[in-house]
Amino acid sequence: MKAIVQHEDKLVVEEVAAPEISSGEVLVKVHAAGVNRADLLQSKGHYPVPAGASPILGLECAGVIEDPGDTGRSRGERVACLLTGGGYAEYVAVPEGQLLPIPEGFSFIEAASIVEVACTVWSNIGMLAGLEKGDTFLVHGGAGGIGTFAIQMGKSLGATVAVTAGSAEKLETCRQLGADILINYRKEDFAEVLRNRADVILDIIGAKYLPQNVKALAPDGHMVTIGLQGGVKGELNLGLLLAKRGTISATALRGRDVADKARIVASTVDNIWPLLENSQIRTQIDRTLPLRDAGGALRALEEGTVTGKIVLEVLGE
């Protein structure tokens, strides 16, 4: 099969061996693959591949089942997939529990753009932090793939959504998606704007924002860190956190075991797929590129020129 292979700092299409499936897995012929910041981190050596996972980039895709193996699934079935790796390729092996139905009316490209963000946002904000109607929900990086999805999910759950972003254009995108409180982090201190008001915080920054996030946190609030764009070591005022009865969680989706991922996938389909199918949450695709342009897709992410998601078209490469 053709797949993206990394040679030092270059990503190129090469012929490699197609994956072999194990018991409980299916072989999927990939039509489209979503691009995520985790792919950029892996390409730079900052996100180690879990033991036994494919070293090929790609944490989500959509396509058709080529070989159902022993799962009882059907050849030709259209599926979206949550992956531990391997999406930037013509074929990928996927545990059955990480298959999702393609939402009604969605194309392969649209489906490939929402699996990772949907499972990430729902598992952290719905399943872990328990965002509820009436809560104030702070989303950092509101114009990114995670952020644009989280805004819409927060609004669908009845929350007041606050966002940070670095330009008026990106904040306007957030406003159009439903964000209520718009904060340009280059001009304003979000901790002062939201002091003691944020019931739930979805944080992709990490250490750099830790003191400000604690200030913004409401009594009994819950901050969930899912990214470390601002570093790994920060100073935490435990006295302030204790006074607020605050909770801080740090999670990652990729390294979870198969059973845990299956649990998250099932809950995401139950709770989020209806919101996609009735258009309460819409896909936000910045651009589509052919598989051979994977390197350009990652450069665009690194340069901060992406609003929403990039999707790679794989079939026919």
Rosetta blueprint (number, residue, H / E / L):
1 M L
2 K E
3 A E
4 I E
5 V E
6 Q E
7 H E
8 E L
9 D L
10 K E
11 L E
12 V E
13 V E
14 E E
15 E E
16 V L
17 A L
18 A L
19 P L
20 E L
21 I L
22 S L
23 S L
24 G L
25 E E
26 V E
27 L E
28 V E
29 K E
30 V E
31 H E
32 A E
33 A E
34 G E
35 V E
36 N L
37 R H
38 A H
39 D H
40 L H
41 L H
42 Q H
43 S H
44 K L
45 G L
46 H L
47 Y L
48 P L
49 V L
50 P L
51 A L
52 G L
53 A L
54 S L
55 P L
56 I L
57 L L
58 G L
59 L L
60 E E
61 C E
62 A E
63 G E
64 V E
65 I E
66 E E
67 D E
68 P L
69 G L
70 D L
71 T L
72 G L
73 R L
74 S L
75 R L
76 G L
77 E L
78 R E
79 V E
80 A E
81 C E
82 L E
83 L L
84 T L
85 G L
86 G L
87 G L
88 Y L
89 A E
90 E L
91 Y E
92 V E
93 A E
94 V E
95 P E
96 E H
97 G H
98 Q H
99 L E
100 L E
101 P E
102 I L
103 P L
104 E L
105 G L
106 F L
107 S L
108 F H
109 I H
110 E H
111 A H
112 A H
113 S L
114 I L
115 V H
116 E H
117 V H
118 A H
119 C H
120 T H
121 V H
122 W H
123 S H
124 N H
125 I H
126 G H
127 M H
128 L H
129 A L
130 G L
131 L L
132 E L
133 K L
134 G L
135 D L
136 T E
137 F E
138 L E
139 V E
140 H E
141 G L
142 G L
143 A L
144 G E
145 G H
146 I H
147 G H
148 T H
149 F H
150 A H
151 I H
152 Q H
153 M H
154 G H
155 K H
156 S H
157 L L
158 G L
159 A L
160 T E
161 V E
162 A E
163 V E
164 T E
165 A E
166 G L
167 S L
168 A H
169 E H
170 K H
171 L H
172 E H
173 T H
174 C H
175 R H
176 Q H
177 L H
178 G L
179 A L
180 D L
181 I E
182 L E
183 I E
184 N E
185 Y L
186 R L
187 K L
188 E L
189 D L
190 F H
191 A H
192 E H
193 V H
194 L L
195 R L
196 N L
197 R L
198 A E
199 D E
200 V E
201 I E
202 L E
203 D E
204 I L
205 I L
206 G L
207 A H
208 K H
209 Y H
210 L H
211 P H
212 Q H
213 N H
214 V H
215 K H
216 A H
217 L E
218 A E
219 P E
220 D E
221 G E
222 H E
223 M E
224 V E
225 T E
226 I L
227 G L
228 L L
229 Q L
230 G L
231 G L
232 V L
233 K L
234 G L
235 E L
236 L L
237 N L
238 L H
239 G H
240 L H
241 L H
242 L H
243 A H
244 K H
245 R L
246 G L
247 T E
248 I E
249 S E
250 A E
251 T L
252 A L
253 L L
254 R L
255 G L
256 R L
257 D L
258 V H
259 A H
260 D H
261 K H
262 A H
263 R H
264 I H
265 V H
266 A H
267 S H
268 T H
269 V H
270 D H
271 N H
272 I H
273 W H
274 P H
275 L H
276 L H
277 E H
278 N L
279 S L
280 Q L
281 I L
282 R L
283 T L
284 Q L
285 I E
286 D E
287 R E
288 T E
289 L E
290 P E
291 L H
292 R H
293 D H
294 A H
295 G H
296 G H
297 A H
298 L H
299 R H
300 A H
301 L H
302 E H
303 E H
304 G L
305 T L
306 V L
307 T L
308 G E
309 K E
310 I E
311 V E
312 L E
313 E E
314 V L
315 L L
316 G L
317 E L
